[in-house]
Amino acid sequence: MLFILKKFIGGLLLPLPFLLLVIGLAILLLWFTRWQKTGKGLLTAGWLVLLLISLQPVADRMLKPIEDTYPTWRGGERVNYVVVLGGGYTWNADWAPSSNLINNSLPRVTEGIRLWQANLGAKIIFTGARAMTNSVSTAEAGARVAESLGVPRSAIITLDSPKDTEEEAAAVAKAIGKQPFLLVTSASHLPRAVIFFRNAGLNPVPAPANQMAIESPLNPWERIIPSPLWLMHSERVSYETLGRAWQWLKGISGNPGE
């Protein structure tokens, strides 16, 4: 119940639903009350914030410092395990396997496979529980995609009970102990994930995937026209900020070095 409540409240606090609530409240004030100035102020503020966070320079300037916490893994000490954290997914057997990995999940899996190839003989671990209405777990979906891309099933371990990052850390600790491993997740999620894994007494080697904040060249109009893509980038900032706040409330250190 706490997990569902956390997801529901956190979802409402993300930029789009929150701003829609603000704009909806403004409309109610304008139509049905005498609080005209308050309604106009909320409507203007909601529209302006929605505009700004839907622009690439604003969204990516907020996101990039989070994603730059750890560099892309380019090689180093060999490890025996590559841990790929679960993300969004569904499972439709009629689709191409990779189509079942939604948003951040496919880049995590493909980066995990790259790192597994660089550490031949290692095991690749996929984590994540089954969604409420799905018969396949997040971990199993990732494993099936990896298998379709050439990873033998004998090299794959699935941990399909964890529902969130903290539980993933506990499950990995139980499975492999304290030996070093490559920890693969989205670049924006990695700082928060490292805190959970180190707090569990583990020694993760951070390996970011799915970097989204763009510094390389773009067409000029892509930088000045609002887009749901850039709004999604802003959402990642809000999601991770809320996640770090939750860590603080639970008493978990906000410093990845601790």
N, C-alpha and C positions, 0 to 999 in steps of 0.2 A: 504493500500500500504506500509506504514512504517513497519507494522508487517511482511509482506512477505519479504521486503528488509532486515529487521533485521535477519530473519531466514536464508535467502540466504547467506548473507555475513558471518554470524556466522557459518553456515555450512561449508563454504569454508575455514574458519580459524581453523577448527578442525584438529587434527593431520593427519589423513589419506588423506583427500583431499588436505590439504596444502602440505604435503610431496610429494604427487603424482605430484602436480604442480611444486614443486622444482625439482624433478627428471626429469619431462618432459622438463622443461626449460634447465636442464643440457644436456639432449639428443639432444635438438635442437642446443645448443651451440657447442656440439661435432661434430655433423653431418654437420652443415650448416654455421659455422662461424670460425674465426681464434681464438676465445676465448677458446682455448683448456684447459688452466690451470684453468680458471674460471669454465668451464664445469665439469672438473674432480673434482674440489673442491666441487661444489654443489652436484654432484652425490655421492661422498663419504660421505659428511655430511648428505645428505638425507637418504642414506642407513643406516648409523650408528645410526642416531636418531630413525629411524623406528625400527631397531633391538632392541635398548635399551628400548623403551617404549612398546615393545611387550614382555618383560620379567617380570615375576611376582614380583621379588624383587624391581625392579625399579618402576613399575606401582603402586603397593600397598603401597610402601613407600611414594609416592606422594599423594595418595588418603586418606590414613588413618588419617592424621591430620584433614582433612576436615570432615570426617565421625565421628570423635571422639568428635566433638564440643558439642554434646548433648548425654546423655546416653539413652539406651532403657528404655521405661516407664515400671515401675514395680509396679505401684500402687501409690495412693496418694489421694489428695482431689477429691471427686466425681465431675464430670462435667455433664452438660446436653447435650453437643454436642461433636461429634467426626467429625472433618473435614478431608476428604481424598482428596488430590489434584490430579488432572487428570494427565495422562501420555500417553504413546504410546498405540494405540488401533486400531482395525478394528472392523467390525461387519459382521459376517457370521452366519446366523441363523442355518445352518446345522452343525456347530461346537459345541463342548462342550462349554458352556458359558465362562469358564475361559480361553479358548484358544484365545479368542478375545482380551485379555489384553496382550500387547506386552512389553517385556523388564521390565521396572521398575514398570509397573502398577499393576500387579498381587500381588507382595509383599506388595504394599501400601494397596490394598483392603483387603488382608487377615489380615494384622496388624490392619487395621481399624476395622475389624469385631472382632478381639480379644479384642480390647479396648472397643468396644461397649458392648461386653459380660461382661466386667468387670465393666461397668457402666449401668446396666440394667435400662431401662426407658429412657435412653438418645436417642437422634436422631443422625443418622449418615448422614453426608452431603457429597455428591459427587459433584465435580466441574469440569468444562471443557466444551468448546464449541464443536460444530460439525466440524469435518474435512471437507475440501472443497468438497470432493467427497463421503461423507458418509451421510446416512440419520439418523444415530444414533449419539448422542453427546458422548463425552468422559464421561460426568457425567452419562448419561443414561446407557452406557456400564458397568460402575462400579456398578451402582445400580442393573442392571440385574444379574450380577455375584453374588453380595451380596445376592440378593433374592434367587438365586439358591442354596446358601449355608445356607439358613435358616433364613435370616433377613427378617422380615415382611415388606411389602411395606409401611405400616403405620409408620414405624420407619425411613424411608428413605426420605431425601430431596435432590433434584437435582437442581444445579445451572448451567445451560447449556449455559450461554452467555459469560463467561470469556474466553479470548483467551490466556492469559499468567498469570503468578503468581501475578503480580501487580493488574490485573483485578479481579483475584480470591479473593484477599484481600478485594477489594472494595465491591464485591458481598457478601462476608461473613459478612462484617460490616453492610451492608444494611439488611441482613436476620436475624441476631441474636444480633446486638448491641455489647456492650463492655463486656459482661459476658465471663468468662474464658471458654476455650474449648481446647480439644486435637487436635493438628495440626499434621497430618500424611502425610509425604512425604519421598522420598528417603533420606537417611542419608547425602549424599553428597549435596543434594539440600536444606536441612533444614536450614542451616545458612543463606542463601540468602532469603529463604521464610520468615523466622522469621523477617528479616529486613523489608520486604514489609508489613507484617501484623502489626508489631508494628508501622510502619510509618503511617498506616491507623487508628491508635488509638485503636487497639485491644490488647487482652491479651492472646496470644496463649501459651499453655503448649506444648513444643516441644516433639514430639514422632517419633523418626526416624524409618524408615523401609528400607529394601533392602540394608543392609550393604554388601559391596562387598570386601573391603580390607581384605586380609586373613593373620592372624598371627598364626592360628592353624596349625597342621602338614599337610604337603603335601608330595606326592611322590617326591623324589629328581629330577627326570626328568621333573616334572611339573614346577619346579623353574628355569630350565636352558634352556628349549626349548621354542622358541617364539610361541605365541599363539594369535589368534584373541580375546580370552577372556581377556587377560591382556591388549591388545591394547584398548579394550572397556573401561577398568578401567582408562587407561591414558586419553581416550577421555572425561570421566566424569570430570577429573581434569581440562582439557582445557575448557570444556563447562561451568563449574561453575566459573572458573577464568574470562572468557569472560563475564559471567553474572554479576559478581561483578564489573567488569570494566564498564559495561553498567549502573549499579546502580550509580556508582561514577559520570559518565558523566551526568546523570539525576539529580544529586544533592541529591541523597538519601544516608543517612549515611551508611558507610561500617562497622559500629560497631553494632552488634546485641544488645548490652546493651543500646544503645541510643534510 
